[in-house]
Amino acid sequence: MARPRVHDDALRTRLLEVASETISTGGEQSLTVRAVATAAGTSASAVYALFGSREQLLAAVSAEGFRRFAARLQSVPRGGDPVGDLRELGRAYRDSALADPHFYRVMFDRGVRPGPDAPDPVQQPTFLVLRDAAARVLDAPPEHVQDVAVGLWGLVHGLVSLELGGLLPGDLAARSARYDAAAGAVGPALLAR
């Protein structure tokens, strides 16, 4: 009978969750291997076995956030209405941030890069999904499409950041309606430039 794996995917995921919470609340400097291991109910050697180093754990947290974020954005179905598809991408962006706020803060508020070999932000799969959706709406040169996509990203990112910061009043339904209204008011203007 094979010996059970002690350092499995479930422990790896738990360590990433704990590390994302630590970074999002205390900053990158608050991340220590020992503290993360203790909070996850394991040993520092398990962290080293799974990630190699504190720096690799830090990069893995950001990479995991972007992986989850990309999966959610890529799961948005494409229909016959390209503007409606963009609207759904914006909702998926918000849903992802609300589902994984610690990872969102690490990715964007803390600006932790997923690693030295990671592509620039506008080459990340998460941005490319948005850029491609904007291209389906616009009949414009690629540079213009990218500029519009950056503007749309800024719009949804700003709204989500305000919500996560507790700056939008109301319950979840009211904040959702406010998000849709604000995105619906500003988004079309960005597409019309």
CNS distance restraints for C-alpha pairs under 8 A (distance, minus, plus):
assign (resid   7 and name CA) (resid  11 and name CA) 6.06 0.50 0.50
assign (resid   7 and name CA) (resid  12 and name CA) 7.15 0.50 0.50
assign (resid   7 and name CA) (resid  46 and name CA) 6.40 0.50 0.50
assign (resid   7 and name CA) (resid  49 and name CA) 7.65 0.50 0.50
assign (resid   7 and name CA) (resid  50 and name CA) 6.92 0.50 0.50
assign (resid   8 and name CA) (resid  12 and name CA) 6.36 0.50 0.50
assign (resid   9 and name CA) (resid  13 and name CA) 6.06 0.50 0.50
assign (resid  10 and name CA) (resid  14 and name CA) 6.17 0.50 0.50
assign (resid  11 and name CA) (resid  15 and name CA) 6.09 0.50 0.50
assign (resid  11 and name CA) (resid  40 and name CA) 7.95 0.50 0.50
assign (resid  12 and name CA) (resid  16 and name CA) 6.25 0.50 0.50
assign (resid  12 and name CA) (resid  50 and name CA) 6.78 0.50 0.50
assign (resid  13 and name CA) (resid  17 and name CA) 6.17 0.50 0.50
assign (resid  14 and name CA) (resid  18 and name CA) 6.18 0.50 0.50
assign (resid  14 and name CA) (resid  40 and name CA) 6.34 0.50 0.50
assign (resid  15 and name CA) (resid  19 and name CA) 5.95 0.50 0.50
assign (resid  15 and name CA) (resid  36 and name CA) 6.66 0.50 0.50
assign (resid  15 and name CA) (resid  37 and name CA) 7.08 0.50 0.50
assign (resid  15 and name CA) (resid  40 and name CA) 5.96 0.50 0.50
assign (resid  15 and name CA) (resid  47 and name CA) 7.56 0.50 0.50
assign (resid  16 and name CA) (resid  20 and name CA) 6.00 0.50 0.50
assign (resid  16 and name CA) (resid  57 and name CA) 7.65 0.50 0.50
assign (resid  16 and name CA) (resid  60 and name CA) 7.38 0.50 0.50
assign (resid  16 and name CA) (resid  61 and name CA) 5.50 0.50 0.50
assign (resid  16 and name CA) (resid  64 and name CA) 7.65 0.50 0.50
assign (resid  17 and name CA) (resid  21 and name CA) 6.35 0.50 0.50
assign (resid  17 and name CA) (resid  61 and name CA) 7.89 0.50 0.50
assign (resid  17 and name CA) (resid 102 and name CA) 7.97 0.50 0.50
assign (resid  17 and name CA) (resid 103 and name CA) 7.97 0.50 0.50
assign (resid  18 and name CA) (resid  22 and name CA) 6.19 0.50 0.50
assign (resid  18 and name CA) (resid  36 and name CA) 6.15 0.50 0.50
assign (resid  18 and name CA) (resid  39 and name CA) 6.84 0.50 0.50
assign (resid  18 and name CA) (resid  40 and name CA) 6.50 0.50 0.50
assign (resid  19 and name CA) (resid  23 and name CA) 6.13 0.50 0.50
assign (resid  19 and name CA) (resid  31 and name CA) 6.80 0.50 0.50
assign (resid  19 and name CA) (resid  36 and name CA) 5.95 0.50 0.50
assign (resid  19 and name CA) (resid  57 and name CA) 7.95 0.50 0.50
assign (resid  19 and name CA) (resid  58 and name CA) 7.65 0.50 0.50
assign (resid  19 and name CA) (resid  61 and name CA) 6.88 0.50 0.50
assign (resid  20 and name CA) (resid  24 and name CA) 5.95 0.50 0.50
assign (resid  20 and name CA) (resid  61 and name CA) 6.10 0.50 0.50
assign (resid  20 and name CA) (resid 102 and name CA) 5.37 0.50 0.50
assign (resid  20 and name CA) (resid 103 and name CA) 5.54 0.50 0.50
assign (resid  20 and name CA) (resid 106 and name CA) 6.49 0.50 0.50
assign (resid  21 and name CA) (resid  25 and name CA) 6.13 0.50 0.50
assign (resid  21 and name CA) (resid 102 and name CA) 5.22 0.50 0.50
assign (resid  21 and name CA) (resid 103 and name CA) 7.59 0.50 0.50
assign (resid  22 and name CA) (resid  26 and name CA) 5.78 0.50 0.50
assign (resid  22 and name CA) (resid  27 and name CA) 7.13 0.50 0.50
assign (resid  22 and name CA) (resid  30 and name CA) 6.71 0.50 0.50
assign (resid  22 and name CA) (resid  31 and name CA) 6.24 0.50 0.50
assign (resid  22 and name CA) (resid  36 and name CA) 7.76 0.50 0.50
assign (resid  23 and name CA) (resid  27 and name CA) 4.43 0.50 0.50
assign (resid  23 and name CA) (resid  28 and name CA) 5.01 0.50 0.50
assign (resid  23 and name CA) (resid  29 and name CA) 7.68 0.50 0.50
assign (resid  23 and name CA) (resid  30 and name CA) 6.44 0.50 0.50
assign (resid  23 and name CA) (resid  31 and name CA) 6.15 0.50 0.50
assign (resid  23 and name CA) (resid 102 and name CA) 7.89 0.50 0.50
assign (resid  23 and name CA) (resid 106 and name CA) 6.48 0.50 0.50
assign (resid  23 and name CA) (resid 110 and name CA) 7.81 0.50 0.50
assign (resid  24 and name CA) (resid  28 and name CA) 7.87 0.50 0.50
assign (resid  24 and name CA) (resid 102 and name CA) 5.43 0.50 0.50
assign (resid  24 and name CA) (resid 103 and name CA) 7.47 0.50 0.50
assign (resid  24 and name CA) (resid 105 and name CA) 5.50 0.50 0.50
assign (resid  24 and name CA) (resid 106 and name CA) 5.53 0.50 0.50
assign (resid  24 and name CA) (resid 109 and name CA) 7.99 0.50 0.50
assign (resid  24 and name CA) (resid 110 and name CA) 7.06 0.50 0.50
assign (resid  26 and name CA) (resid  30 and name CA) 5.38 0.50 0.50
assign (resid  26 and name CA) (resid  31 and name CA) 7.93 0.50 0.50
assign (resid  27 and name CA) (resid  31 and name CA) 7.41 0.50 0.50
assign (resid  27 and name CA) (resid 110 and name CA) 6.93 0.50 0.50
assign (resid  28 and name CA) (resid  58 and name CA) 7.91 0.50 0.50
assign (resid  28 and name CA) (resid 110 and name CA) 7.45 0.50 0.50
assign (resid  28 and name CA) (resid 112 and name CA) 7.90 0.50 0.50
assign (resid  31 and name CA) (resid  35 and name CA) 7.31 0.50 0.50
assign (resid  31 and name CA) (resid  36 and name CA) 7.15 0.50 0.50
assign (resid  31 and name CA) (resid  54 and name CA) 7.81 0.50 0.50
assign (resid  32 and name CA) (resid  36 and name CA) 6.24 0.50 0.50
assign (resid  32 and name CA) (resid  54 and name CA) 6.90 0.50 0.50
assign (resid  33 and name CA) (resid  37 and name CA) 6.04 0.50 0.50
assign (resid  33 and name CA) (resid  44 and name CA) 5.88 0.50 0.50
assign (resid  33 and name CA) (resid  47 and name CA) 6.72 0.50 0.50
assign (resid  33 and name CA) (resid  54 and name CA) 6.02 0.50 0.50
assign (resid  34 and name CA) (resid  38 and name CA) 6.09 0.50 0.50
assign (resid  34 and name CA) (resid  43 and name CA) 7.31 0.50 0.50
assign (resid  34 and name CA) (resid  44 and name CA) 5.25 0.50 0.50
assign (resid  35 and name CA) (resid  39 and name CA) 6.12 0.50 0.50
assign (resid  36 and name CA) (resid  40 and name CA) 6.10 0.50 0.50
assign (resid  37 and name CA) (resid  41 and name CA) 6.11 0.50 0.50
assign (resid  37 and name CA) (resid  42 and name CA) 5.02 0.50 0.50
assign (resid  37 and name CA) (resid  43 and name CA) 5.18 0.50 0.50
assign (resid  37 and name CA) (resid  44 and name CA) 5.30 0.50 0.50
assign (resid  37 and name CA) (resid  46 and name CA) 7.59 0.50 0.50
assign (resid  37 and name CA) (resid  47 and name CA) 6.57 0.50 0.50
assign (resid  38 and name CA) (resid  42 and name CA) 5.83 0.50 0.50
assign (resid  38 and name CA) (resid  43 and name CA) 6.61 0.50 0.50
assign (resid  38 and name CA) (resid  44 and name CA) 7.78 0.50 0.50
assign (resid  42 and name CA) (resid  46 and name CA) 6.67 0.50 0.50
assign (resid  43 and name CA) (resid  47 and name CA) 6.91 0.50 0.50
assign (resid  44 and name CA) (resid  48 and name CA) 6.40 0.50 0.50
assign (resid  45 and name CA) (resid  49 and name CA) 5.96 0.50 0.50
assign (resid  46 and name CA) (resid  50 and name CA) 6.13 0.50 0.50
assign (resid  47 and name CA) (resid  51 and name CA) 5.82 0.50 0.50
assign (resid  47 and name CA) (resid  52 and name CA) 7.18 0.50 0.50
assign (resid  47 and name CA) (resid  53 and name CA) 7.68 0.50 0.50
assign (resid  47 and name CA) (resid  57 and name CA) 7.89 0.50 0.50
assign (resid  48 and name CA) (resid  52 and name CA) 4.39 0.50 0.50
assign (resid  48 and name CA) (resid  53 and name CA) 5.60 0.50 0.50
assign (resid  48 and name CA) (resid  54 and name CA) 7.84 0.50 0.50
assign (resid  51 and name CA) (resid  56 and name CA) 5.72 0.50 0.50
assign (resid  51 and name CA) (resid  57 and name CA) 5.41 0.50 0.50
assign (resid  51 and name CA) (resid  60 and name CA) 7.75 0.50 0.50
assign (resid  52 and name CA) (resid  56 and name CA) 6.26 0.50 0.50
assign (resid  52 and name CA) (resid  57 and name CA) 7.47 0.50 0.50
assign (resid  53 and name CA) (resid  57 and name CA) 6.21 0.50 0.50
assign (resid  54 and name CA) (resid  58 and name CA) 6.18 0.50 0.50
assign (resid  55 and name CA) (resid  59 and name CA) 6.25 0.50 0.50
assign (resid  56 and name CA) (resid  60 and name CA) 5.98 0.50 0.50
assign (resid  56 and name CA) (resid 115 and name CA) 7.87 0.50 0.50
assign (resid  57 and name CA) (resid  61 and name CA) 6.23 0.50 0.50
assign (resid  58 and name CA) (resid  62 and name CA) 6.69 0.50 0.50
assign (resid  58 and name CA) (resid 112 and name CA) 7.58 0.50 0.50
assign (resid  58 and name CA) (resid 114 and name CA) 7.88 0.50 0.50
assign (resid  59 and name CA) (resid  63 and name CA) 6.11 0.50 0.50
assign (resid  59 and name CA) (resid 112 and name CA) 7.17 0.50 0.50
assign (resid  59 and name CA) (resid 113 and name CA) 6.39 0.50 0.50
assign (resid  59 and name CA) (resid 114 and name CA) 4.53 0.50 0.50
assign (resid  59 and name CA) (resid 115 and name CA) 5.08 0.50 0.50
assign (resid  60 and name CA) (resid  64 and name CA) 5.90 0.50 0.50
assign (resid  60 and name CA) (resid 114 and name CA) 6.43 0.50 0.50
assign (resid  60 and name CA) (resid 115 and name CA) 7.80 0.50 0.50
assign (resid  61 and name CA) (resid  65 and name CA) 6.27 0.50 0.50
assign (resid  61 and name CA) (resid 103 and name CA) 7.26 0.50 0.50
assign (resid  61 and name CA) (resid 106 and name CA) 7.73 0.50 0.50
assign (resid  61 and name CA) (resid 114 and name CA) 7.43 0.50 0.50
assign (resid  62 and name CA) (resid  66 and name CA) 6.28 0.50 0.50
assign (resid  62 and name CA) (resid 103 and name CA) 6.97 0.50 0.50
assign (resid  62 and name CA) (resid 106 and name CA) 6.34 0.50 0.50
assign (resid  62 and name CA) (resid 107 and name CA) 5.57 0.50 0.50
assign (resid  62 and name CA) (resid 112 and name CA) 6.05 0.50 0.50
assign (resid  62 and name CA) (resid 113 and name CA) 6.17 0.50 0.50
assign (resid  62 and name CA) (resid 114 and name CA) 4.73 0.50 0.50
assign (resid  63 and name CA) (resid  67 and name CA) 6.01 0.50 0.50
assign (resid  63 and name CA) (resid 113 and name CA) 7.78 0.50 0.50
assign (resid  63 and name CA) (resid 114 and name CA) 4.56 0.50 0.50
assign (resid  63 and name CA) (resid 115 and name CA) 7.65 0.50 0.50
assign (resid  64 and name CA) (resid  68 and name CA) 6.14 0.50 0.50
assign (resid  64 and name CA) (resid 103 and name CA) 7.80 0.50 0.50
assign (resid  65 and name CA) (resid  69 and name CA) 6.05 0.50 0.50
assign (resid  65 and name CA) (resid 100 and name CA) 7.92 0.50 0.50
assign (resid  65 and name CA) (resid 103 and name CA) 4.91 0.50 0.50
assign (resid  65 and name CA) (resid 104 and name CA) 6.58 0.50 0.50
assign (resid  65 and name CA) (resid 106 and name CA) 7.77 0.50 0.50
assign (resid  65 and name CA) (resid 107 and name CA) 6.55 0.50 0.50
assign (resid  66 and name CA) (resid  70 and name CA) 5.87 0.50 0.50
assign (resid  66 and name CA) (resid 107 and name CA) 7.15 0.50 0.50
assign (resid  66 and name CA) (resid 114 and name CA) 7.97 0.50 0.50
assign (resid  66 and name CA) (resid 126 and name CA) 7.26 0.50 0.50
assign (resid  67 and name CA) (resid  71 and name CA) 6.14 0.50 0.50
assign (resid  68 and name CA) (resid  72 and name CA) 6.33 0.50 0.50
assign (resid  68 and name CA) (resid  96 and name CA) 7.80 0.50 0.50
assign (resid  69 and name CA) (resid  73 and name CA) 6.32 0.50 0.50
assign (resid  69 and name CA) (resid  93 and name CA) 7.48 0.50 0.50
assign (resid  69 and name CA) (resid  96 and name CA) 6.01 0.50 0.50
assign (resid  69 and name CA) (resid  97 and name CA) 7.99 0.50 0.50
assign (resid  69 and name CA) (resid 126 and name CA) 6.90 0.50 0.50
assign (resid  70 and name CA) (resid  74 and name CA) 5.89 0.50 0.50
assign (resid  70 and name CA) (resid 125 and name CA) 6.31 0.50 0.50
assign (resid  70 and name CA) (resid 126 and name CA) 4.90 0.50 0.50
assign (resid  71 and name CA) (resid  75 and name CA) 6.09 0.50 0.50
assign (resid  72 and name CA) (resid  76 and name CA) 7.00 0.50 0.50
assign (resid  72 and name CA) (resid  92 and name CA) 6.42 0.50 0.50
assign (resid  72 and name CA) (resid  93 and name CA) 7.73 0.50 0.50
assign (resid  72 and name CA) (resid  96 and name CA) 6.60 0.50 0.50
assign (resid  73 and name CA) (resid  89 and name CA) 6.14 0.50 0.50
assign (resid  73 and name CA) (resid  92 and name CA) 5.91 0.50 0.50
assign (resid  73 and name CA) (resid  93 and name CA) 6.73 0.50 0.50
assign (resid  73 and name CA) (resid 126 and name CA) 6.90 0.50 0.50
assign (resid  73 and name CA) (resid 129 and name CA) 7.11 0.50 0.50
assign (resid  74 and name CA) (resid 129 and name CA) 6.91 0.50 0.50
assign (resid  76 and name CA) (resid  85 and name CA) 7.77 0.50 0.50
assign (resid  76 and name CA) (resid  88 and name CA) 6.84 0.50 0.50
assign (resid  76 and name CA) (resid  89 and name CA) 6.49 0.50 0.50
assign (resid  76 and name CA) (resid  92 and name CA) 7.24 0.50 0.50
assign (resid  77 and name CA) (resid  85 and name CA) 7.52 0.50 0.50
assign (resid  78 and name CA) (resid  82 and name CA) 7.59 0.50 0.50
assign (resid  78 and name CA) (resid  85 and name CA) 5.93 0.50 0.50
assign (resid  79 and name CA) (resid  84 and name CA) 7.90 0.50 0.50
assign (resid  79 and name CA) (resid  85 and name CA) 6.59 0.50 0.50
assign (resid  81 and name CA) (resid  85 and name CA) 6.19 0.50 0.50
assign (resid  82 and name CA) (resid  86 and name CA) 6.35 0.50 0.50
assign (resid  82 and name CA) (resid 133 and name CA) 6.84 0.50 0.50
assign (resid  82 and name CA) (resid 134 and name CA) 7.89 0.50 0.50
assign (resid  82 and name CA) (resid 136 and name CA) 6.03 0.50 0.50
assign (resid  82 and name CA) (resid 137 and name CA) 5.63 0.50 0.50
assign (resid  83 and name CA) (resid  87 and name CA) 6.36 0.50 0.50
assign (resid  83 and name CA) (resid 137 and name CA) 6.39 0.50 0.50
assign (resid  84 and name CA) (resid  88 and name CA) 6.22 0.50 0.50
assign (resid  85 and name CA) (resid  89 and name CA) 6.23 0.50 0.50
assign (resid  85 and name CA) (resid 133 and name CA) 7.11 0.50 0.50
assign (resid  86 and name CA) (resid  90 and name CA) 6.30 0.50 0.50
assign (resid  86 and name CA) (resid 130 and name CA) 7.44 0.50 0.50
assign (resid  86 and name CA) (resid 133 and name CA) 6.14 0.50 0.50
assign (resid  86 and name CA) (resid 134 and name CA) 7.05 0.50 0.50
assign (resid  87 and name CA) (resid  91 and name CA) 6.42 0.50 0.50
assign (resid  88 and name CA) (resid  92 and name CA) 6.11 0.50 0.50
assign (resid  89 and name CA) (resid  93 and name CA) 6.09 0.50 0.50
assign (resid  89 and name CA) (resid 130 and name CA) 7.36 0.50 0.50
assign (resid  90 and name CA) (resid  94 and name CA) 6.40 0.50 0.50
assign (resid  90 and name CA) (resid 156 and name CA) 6.27 0.50 0.50
assign (resid  91 and name CA) (resid  95 and name CA) 6.06 0.50 0.50
assign (resid  91 and name CA) (resid 180 and name CA) 7.97 0.50 0.50
assign (resid  92 and name CA) (resid  96 and name CA) 5.97 0.50 0.50
assign (resid  93 and name CA) (resid  97 and name CA) 6.35 0.50 0.50
assign (resid  93 and name CA) (resid 156 and name CA) 7.43 0.50 0.50
assign (resid  94 and name CA) (resid  98 and name CA) 6.18 0.50 0.50
assign (resid  94 and name CA) (resid 156 and name CA) 7.47 0.50 0.50
assign (resid  94 and name CA) (resid 160 and name CA) 5.94 0.50 0.50
assign (resid  95 and name CA) (resid  99 and name CA) 6.01 0.50 0.50
assign (resid  96 and name CA) (resid 100 and name CA) 6.07 0.50 0.50
assign (resid  96 and name CA) (resid 101 and name CA) 7.91 0.50 0.50
assign (resid  97 and name CA) (resid 101 and name CA) 5.08 0.50 0.50
assign (resid  97 and name CA) (resid 103 and name CA) 7.86 0.50 0.50
assign (resid  97 and name CA) (resid 104 and name CA) 5.50 0.50 0.50
assign (resid  97 and name CA) (resid 160 and name CA) 7.19 0.50 0.50
assign (resid  98 and name CA) (resid 164 and name CA) 7.43 0.50 0.50
assign (resid 100 and name CA) (resid 104 and name CA) 6.20 0.50 0.50
assign (resid 101 and name CA) (resid 105 and name CA) 6.11 0.50 0.50
assign (resid 101 and name CA) (resid 164 and name CA) 7.36 0.50 0.50
assign (resid 102 and name CA) (resid 106 and name CA) 6.27 0.50 0.50
assign (resid 103 and name CA) (resid 107 and name CA) 6.09 0.50 0.50
assign (resid 104 and name CA) (resid 108 and name CA) 6.02 0.50 0.50
assign (resid 104 and name CA) (resid 109 and name CA) 7.48 0.50 0.50
assign (resid 105 and name CA) (resid 109 and name CA) 4.67 0.50 0.50
assign (resid 105 and name CA) (resid 110 and name CA) 6.01 0.50 0.50
assign (resid 105 and name CA) (resid 111 and name CA) 7.96 0.50 0.50
assign (resid 106 and name CA) (resid 110 and name CA) 4.83 0.50 0.50
assign (resid 106 and name CA) (resid 111 and name CA) 6.16 0.50 0.50
assign (resid 106 and name CA) (resid 112 and name CA) 5.88 0.50 0.50
assign (resid 107 and name CA) (resid 111 and name CA) 5.29 0.50 0.50
assign (resid 107 and name CA) (resid 112 and name CA) 5.65 0.50 0.50
assign (resid 107 and name CA) (resid 113 and name CA) 7.13 0.50 0.50
assign (resid 108 and name CA) (resid 112 and name CA) 7.40 0.50 0.50
assign (resid 113 and name CA) (resid 118 and name CA) 7.33 0.50 0.50
assign (resid 114 and name CA) (resid 118 and name CA) 5.95 0.50 0.50
assign (resid 119 and name CA) (resid 123 and name CA) 5.59 0.50 0.50
assign (resid 119 and name CA) (resid 124 and name CA) 5.96 0.50 0.50
assign (resid 120 and name CA) (resid 124 and name CA) 6.48 0.50 0.50
assign (resid 121 and name CA) (resid 127 and name CA) 7.02 0.50 0.50
assign (resid 122 and name CA) (resid 127 and name CA) 5.53 0.50 0.50
assign (resid 122 and name CA) (resid 128 and name CA) 6.94 0.50 0.50
assign (resid 123 and name CA) (resid 127 and name CA) 6.49 0.50 0.50
assign (resid 123 and name CA) (resid 128 and name CA) 6.32 0.50 0.50
assign (resid 124 and name CA) (resid 128 and name CA) 6.29 0.50 0.50
assign (resid 125 and name CA) (resid 129 and name CA) 6.25 0.50 0.50
assign (resid 126 and name CA) (resid 130 and name CA) 6.95 0.50 0.50
assign (resid 127 and name CA) (resid 131 and name CA) 6.12 0.50 0.50
assign (resid 128 and name CA) (resid 132 and name CA) 5.92 0.50 0.50
assign (resid 129 and name CA) (resid 133 and name CA) 6.22 0.50 0.50
assign (resid 130 and name CA) (resid 134 and name CA) 6.15 0.50 0.50
assign (resid 130 and name CA) (resid 149 and name CA) 6.25 0.50 0.50
assign (resid 130 and name CA) (resid 153 and name CA) 7.85 0.50 0.50
assign (resid 131 and name CA) (resid 135 and name CA) 6.15 0.50 0.50
assign (resid 131 and name CA) (resid 145 and name CA) 6.71 0.50 0.50
assign (resid 131 and name CA) (resid 146 and name CA) 6.02 0.50 0.50
assign (resid 131 and name CA) (resid 149 and name CA) 5.25 0.50 0.50
assign (resid 132 and name CA) (resid 136 and name CA) 6.48 0.50 0.50
assign (resid 133 and name CA) (resid 137 and name CA) 6.89 0.50 0.50
assign (resid 134 and name CA) (resid 138 and name CA) 6.20 0.50 0.50
assign (resid 134 and name CA) (resid 145 and name CA) 6.38 0.50 0.50
assign (resid 134 and name CA) (resid 148 and name CA) 7.34 0.50 0.50
assign (resid 134 and name CA) (resid 149 and name CA) 6.16 0.50 0.50
assign (resid 135 and name CA) (resid 139 and name CA) 7.05 0.50 0.50
assign (resid 135 and name CA) (resid 140 and name CA) 7.63 0.50 0.50
assign (resid 135 and name CA) (resid 142 and name CA) 7.85 0.50 0.50
assign (resid 135 and name CA) (resid 145 and name CA) 5.85 0.50 0.50
assign (resid 137 and name CA) (resid 191 and name CA) 7.85 0.50 0.50
assign (resid 138 and name CA) (resid 145 and name CA) 6.89 0.50 0.50
assign (resid 138 and name CA) (resid 191 and name CA) 7.25 0.50 0.50
assign (resid 140 and name CA) (resid 144 and name CA) 6.16 0.50 0.50
assign (resid 140 and name CA) (resid 145 and name CA) 6.28 0.50 0.50
assign (resid 141 and name CA) (resid 145 and name CA) 6.38 0.50 0.50
assign (resid 142 and name CA) (resid 146 and name CA) 6.12 0.50 0.50
assign (resid 143 and name CA) (resid 147 and name CA) 6.24 0.50 0.50
assign (resid 144 and name CA) (resid 148 and name CA) 6.20 0.50 0.50
assign (resid 145 and name CA) (resid 149 and name CA) 6.09 0.50 0.50
assign (resid 146 and name CA) (resid 150 and name CA) 6.13 0.50 0.50
assign (resid 147 and name CA) (resid 151 and name CA) 6.29 0.50 0.50
assign (resid 148 and name CA) (resid 152 and name CA) 6.19 0.50 0.50
assign (resid 148 and name CA) (resid 190 and name CA) 6.20 0.50 0.50
assign (resid 148 and name CA) (resid 191 and name CA) 6.57 0.50 0.50
assign (resid 149 and name CA) (resid 153 and name CA) 6.04 0.50 0.50
assign (resid 150 and name CA) (resid 154 and name CA) 6.10 0.50 0.50
assign (resid 151 and name CA) (resid 155 and name CA) 6.22 0.50 0.50
assign (resid 151 and name CA) (resid 190 and name CA) 6.78 0.50 0.50
assign (resid 152 and name CA) (resid 156 and name CA) 6.35 0.50 0.50
assign (resid 152 and name CA) (resid 187 and name CA) 6.51 0.50 0.50
assign (resid 152 and name CA) (resid 190 and name CA) 7.03 0.50 0.50
assign (resid 153 and name CA) (resid 157 and name CA) 5.80 0.50 0.50
assign (resid 154 and name CA) (resid 158 and name CA) 5.82 0.50 0.50
assign (resid 155 and name CA) (resid 159 and name CA) 6.34 0.50 0.50
assign (resid 155 and name CA) (resid 183 and name CA) 7.06 0.50 0.50
assign (resid 155 and name CA) (resid 186 and name CA) 7.80 0.50 0.50
assign (resid 155 and name CA) (resid 187 and name CA) 7.59 0.50 0.50
assign (resid 156 and name CA) (resid 160 and name CA) 6.05 0.50 0.50
assign (resid 156 and name CA) (resid 183 and name CA) 7.01 0.50 0.50
assign (resid 157 and name CA) (resid 161 and name CA) 5.93 0.50 0.50
assign (resid 158 and name CA) (resid 162 and name CA) 6.16 0.50 0.50
assign (resid 159 and name CA) (resid 163 and name CA) 6.30 0.50 0.50
assign (resid 159 and name CA) (resid 179 and name CA) 6.61 0.50 0.50
assign (resid 160 and name CA) (resid 164 and name CA) 6.10 0.50 0.50
assign (resid 161 and name CA) (resid 165 and name CA) 5.96 0.50 0.50
assign (resid 162 and name CA) (resid 166 and name CA) 6.42 0.50 0.50
assign (resid 162 and name CA) (resid 167 and name CA) 5.18 0.50 0.50
assign (resid 162 and name CA) (resid 168 and name CA) 6.22 0.50 0.50
assign (resid 163 and name CA) (resid 167 and name CA) 5.65 0.50 0.50
assign (resid 163 and name CA) (resid 168 and name CA) 5.19 0.50 0.50
assign (resid 163 and name CA) (resid 175 and name CA) 7.45 0.50 0.50
assign (resid 168 and name CA) (resid 175 and name CA) 6.50 0.50 0.50
assign (resid 169 and name CA) (resid 174 and name CA) 7.73 0.50 0.50
assign (resid 169 and name CA) (resid 175 and name CA) 6.80 0.50 0.50
assign (resid 170 and name CA) (resid 174 and name CA) 5.21 0.50 0.50
assign (resid 170 and name CA) (resid 175 and name CA) 5.88 0.50 0.50
assign (resid 171 and name CA) (resid 175 and name CA) 6.16 0.50 0.50
assign (resid 172 and name CA) (resid 176 and name CA) 6.03 0.50 0.50
assign (resid 173 and name CA) (resid 177 and name CA) 6.21 0.50 0.50
assign (resid 174 and name CA) (resid 178 and name CA) 6.13 0.50 0.50
assign (resid 175 and name CA) (resid 179 and name CA) 6.02 0.50 0.50
assign (resid 176 and name CA) (resid 180 and name CA) 6.25 0.50 0.50
assign (resid 177 and name CA) (resid 181 and name CA) 6.09 0.50 0.50
assign (resid 178 and name CA) (resid 182 and name CA) 6.05 0.50 0.50
assign (resid 179 and name CA) (resid 183 and name CA) 6.02 0.50 0.50
assign (resid 180 and name CA) (resid 184 and name CA) 5.82 0.50 0.50
assign (resid 181 and name CA) (resid 185 and name CA) 6.06 0.50 0.50
assign (resid 182 and name CA) (resid 186 and name CA) 6.22 0.50 0.50
assign (resid 183 and name CA) (resid 187 and name CA) 5.31 0.50 0.50
assign (resid 184 and name CA) (resid 188 and name CA) 6.71 0.50 0.50
assign (resid 185 and name CA) (resid 189 and name CA) 7.56 0.50 0.50
assign (resid 186 and name CA) (resid 190 and name CA) 6.63 0.50 0.50
assign (resid 187 and name CA) (resid 191 and name CA) 6.45 0.50 0.50
assign (resid 188 and name CA) (resid 192 and name CA) 6.18 0.50 0.50
assign (resid 189 and name CA) (resid 193 and name CA) 6.60 0.50 0.50
